[in-house]
Amino acid sequence: MPTPKLNNYLGTFRKMRGFSQREIAFLLGCHNSAKVSRYEHDRRVPSLETIFAYEAILGTSARELFA
């Protein structure tokens, strides 16, 4: 059974805060921006640790980041 998709506003908040995918990837400790793109396009579900990191980086709660 495929993993359910998680609707999110990661790309929206990232752009509002003036970050590129590459910058977010660096702050998350990723090697490139591909993983960030997959999170934003609902092709990968972030771990709880990654969700907390997004909260800190983007300055908003997980409740606002994820539908």
ROFI-148840 format. One record per atom (N, C-alpha, C, O, CB): atom name; x, y, z; residue number from 1. Coordinates in steps of 0.2 Angstrom, whole numbers. Each point is the difference from the previous one (the first is absolute). Glycine has a CB too. Layout:
N
   atomo       X       Y       Z   num
      CA       X       Y       Z   NUM
...
This chain:
67
   atomo       X       Y       Z   num
       N       4      -6       0     1
      CA      -4       6       0     1
       C       4       6       0     1
       O       5       1       4     1
      CB     -14      -7       2     1
       N       8      11     -11     2
      CA       4       6       0     2
       C      -1       4       6     2
       O      -5       0       4     2
      CB       5       0     -16     2
       N       6       4      14     3
      CA      -1       5       5     3
       C      -5       6      -1     3
       O       0       2      -6     3
      CB      12      -5       9     3
       N     -16       4       1     4
      CA      -5       6      -1     4
       C       4       6      -1     4
       O       5       2       3     4
      CB     -14      -8       4     4
       N       6      10     -11     5
      CA       3       7      -2     5
       C      -2       5       6     5
       O      -6       0       2     5
      CB       6      -2     -15     5
       N       4       6      15     6
      CA      -1       5       5     6
       C       0       7      -4     6
       O       5       2      -2     6
      CB       1      -9      11     6
       N     -12      10      -9     7
      CA       0       7      -3     7
       C       4       5       4     7
       O      -1       0       6     7
      CB     -10      -3     -11     7
       N      15       7       2     8
      CA       4       5       4     8
       C       0       6      -3     8
       O      -1       1      -6     8
      CB       7     -10      11     8
       N      -3      14      -1     9
      CA       1       7      -3     9
       C       7       2       1     9
       O       2       5       1     9
      CB     -13      -2       2     9
       N      16      -9      -3    10
      CA       7       2       0    10
       C       3       4      -5    10
       O       3       5       2    10
      CB      -2     -16       3    10
       N      -3      10     -11    11
      CA       3       5      -5    11
       C      -3       7       0    11
       O       4       5      -1    11
      CB      -4     -15      -6    11
       N      -6      11       9    12
      CA      -3       6       1    12
       C       3       4       6    12
       O       2       6      -1    12
      CB     -13     -10      -3    12
       N      12       1      10    13
      CA       4       3       5    13
       C       7       1      -1    13
       O       3       6       2    13
      CB     -11     -11       6    13
       N      11       1     -12    14
      CA       7       0      -2    14
       C       1       7      -4    14
       O       5       4       1    14
      CB      -3     -17       0    14
       N      -6      13      -6    15
      CA       0       6      -4    15
       C      -1       7       3    15
       O       3       5      -1    15
      CB      -6     -13      -8    15
       N      -2       8      14    16
      CA      -2       5       4    16
       C       6       3       4    16
       O       1       6       1    16
      CB     -13     -10      -1    16
       N      16      -1       2    17
      CA       5       2       5    17
       C       7       1      -4    17
       O       5       2       3    17
      CB     -10      -9       6    17
       N       4       6     -16    18
      CA       6       2      -4    18
       C       6      -5      -1    18
       O       5       2      -1    18
      CB      -8       9       4    18
       N       1     -17      -1    19
      CA       5      -6      -1    19
       C      -1      -3      -6    19
       O      -5      -1      -3    19
      CB       5      -1      15    19
       N       6      -1     -15    20
      CA       0      -4      -6    20
       C       0      -7       3    20
       O       1      -2       6    20
      CB       5      10     -13    20
       N      -8     -13       2    21
      CA       0      -7       2    21
       C       7      -2       3    21
       O       1      -4       4    21
      CB     -11       2     -12    21
       N      15       4       4    22
      CA       7      -1       2    22
       C       2       2       7    22
       O       3      -4       4    22
      CB       0       5     -16    22
       N      -6       5      14    23
      CA       2       2       7    23
       C      -4      -4       5    23
       O       3      -1       5    23
      CB      -1      13     -10    23
       N      -8     -14       4    24
      CA      -4      -4       4    24
       C       4      -7       1    24
       O       1      -2       5    24
      CB     -12       8      -8    24
       N      13      -8      -3    25
      CA       3      -7       0    25
       C       7       1       5    25
       O       1      -5       4    25
      CB      -6       2     -16    25
       N       9       8      11    26
      CA       6       1       4    26
       C      -2       0       7    26
       O       3      -3       5    26
      CB       2       9     -14    26
       N     -10      -2      11    27
      CA      -2       1       7    27
       C      -3      -7       3    27
       O       0      -1       6    27
      CB      -3      13      -8    27
       N       0     -16      -2    28
      CA      -3      -7       2    28
       C       6      -5       0    28
       O      -1      -5       3    28
      CB     -10       8      -8    28
       N      17      -1       2    29
      CA       5      -5       0    29
       C       0      -5      -6    29
       O       3      -5       0    29
      CB      -3       6      12    29
       N      -4       1     -17    30
      CA       0      -4      -6    30
       C       5       1      -5    30
       O       3       6       1    30
      CB     -15      -6       0    30
       N      14      -4      -5    31
      CA       6       1      -5    31
       C      -2       4      -6    31
       O       4       3      -3    31
      CB       0     -14       7    31
       N     -11      11      -5    32
      CA      -2       4      -6    32
       C      -7       2       1    32
       O      -3      -2       5    32
      CB      11      -3     -13    32
       N     -11       9       4    33
      CA      -7       2       1    33
       C      -5      -5      -3    33
       O      -6       1       1    33
      CB      10      10      -2    33
       N      -2     -17      -1    34
      CA      -5      -5      -3    34
       C      -5      -2       6    34
       O      -6      -1      -2    34
      CB      14      -3      -7    34
       N      -6       3      14    35
      CA      -4      -2       6    35
       C      -5       5       2    35
       O      -6      -1       1    35
      CB      15      -6       3    35
       N      -7      13      -4    36
      CA      -4       6       2    36
       C      -6       0      -6    36
       O      -6       1       2    36
      CB      16       6       4    36
       N      -8      -7     -12    37
      CA      -5       0      -5    37
       C      -5      -6       1    37
       O      -6       1      -1    37
      CB      15       4      -7    37
       N      -7     -11      10    38
      CA      -4      -6       1    38
       C      -5       2       5    38
       O      -6      -2       0    38
      CB      15      -6      -4    38
       N      -6      11      10    39
      CA      -5       2       5    39
       C      -5       5      -2    39
       O      -6      -1       1    39
      CB      15      -1       7    39
       N      -7       7     -12    40
      CA      -5       5      -2    40
       C      -5      -2      -5    40
       O      -6       2       0    40
      CB      15       6       2    40
       N      -7     -13      -6    41
      CA      -5      -3      -5    41
       C      -3      -6       2    41
       O      -3      -4      -4    41
      CB      10       9      -4    41
       N      -7      -7      15    42
      CA      -4      -5       3    42
       C       2      -7      -3    42
       O      -3      -5       0    42
      CB      -6      12       2    42
       N      16      -8      -4    43
      CA       2      -6      -2    43
       C       4      -4       5    43
       O       3      -5      -1    43
      CB      -2      10     -10    43
       N       0      -1      17    44
      CA       4      -3       6    44
       C      -3       3       6    44
       O      -1       6       0    44
      CB      12      -8      -7    44
       N     -12      -2      12    45
      CA      -3       2       6    45
       C       6       1       5    45
       O       4      -4       1    45
      CB     -15      -2      -2    45
       N      12      13       4    46
      CA       5       1       4    46
       C       0      -3       7    46
       O      -6      -2       2    46
      CB       7      13      -8    46
       N       4     -13       9    47
      CA       0      -3       7    47
       C      -2       6       5    47
       O       0       6      -2    47
      CB       9     -15      -2    47
       N     -10       7      10    48
      CA      -2       4       5    48
       C       6       5       1    48
       O      -1       6       1    48
      CB      -7     -14       4    48
       N      14       6      -5    49
      CA       6       4       1    49
       C       0       5      -5    49
       O       2       6       1    49
      CB       4     -15       4    49
       N      -7       7     -11    50
      CA       0       5      -6    50
       C      -6       5       1    50
       O       1       6      -2    50
      CB       4     -15      -6    50
       N     -11       7      10    51
      CA      -5       5       1    51
       C       2       5       5    51
       O      -2       6      -1    51
      CB      -7     -15      -2    51
       N      12       7       9    52
      CA       2       4       5    52
       C       5       5      -3    52
       O       0       6       2    52
      CB      -2     -14       7    52
       N       7       6     -13    53
      CA       5       4      -3    53
       C      -4       5      -5    53
       O       2       6       0    53
      CB       7     -15       1    53
       N     -14       7      -5    54
      CA      -3       5      -4    54
       C      -4       5       5    54
       O       0       6      -2    54
      CB      -2     -15      -7    54
       N       0       7      14    55
      CA      -4       5       5    55
       C       6       6       2    55
       O      -2       6       0    55
      CB      -6     -15       4    55
       N      14       6      -2    56
      CA       5       5       2    56
       C       2       4      -6    56
       O       1       6       1    56
      CB       3     -14       8    56
       N      -3       5     -14    57
      CA       3       4      -6    57
       C      -5       5      -3    57
       O       2       6      -1    57
      CB       5     -16      -2    57
       N     -13       8       3    58
      CA      -5       5      -3    58
       C      -4       4       5    58
       O      -4       4      -2    58
      CB       3     -13      -7    58
       N       2       8      15    59
      CA      -3       4       5    59
       C      -8      -1       0    59
       O      -3       5       2    59
      CB      13       3      -3    59
       N     -12     -14       0    60
      CA      -7      -1       0    60
       C      -2      -7       3    60
       O       5      -5      -1    60
      CB      -7      13      -9    60
       N      -4      -9      12    61
      CA      -1      -7       3    61
       C      -2      -5      -5    61
       O      -2       1      -6    61
      CB      -2       5      16    61
       N       5     -12      -8    62
      CA      -1      -6      -5    62
       C      -8       0      -2    62
       O      -1      -2      -5    62
      CB      10      -5      11    62
       N     -13      10      -1    63
      CA      -7       0      -2    63
       C      -1       5      -6    63
       O      -5      -2      -4    63
      CB       2       0      16    63
       N       7       7     -13    64
      CA      -1       4      -5    64
       C       4      -2      -6    64
       O      -2       1      -6    64
      CB       1       8      13    64
       N       6     -13      -6    65
      CA       4      -3      -6    65
       C      -4      -6      -4    65
       O       1      -1      -6    65
      CB       9       5      12    65
       N     -13      -8      -2    66
      CA      -4      -6      -2    66
       C      -7       0       0    66
       O      -3       2       6    66
      CB      13      -8      -3    66
       N     -14       4      -8    67
      CA      -7       0       0    67
       C      -2      -6       5    67
       O      -6       0       0    67
      CB       5       6     -12    67
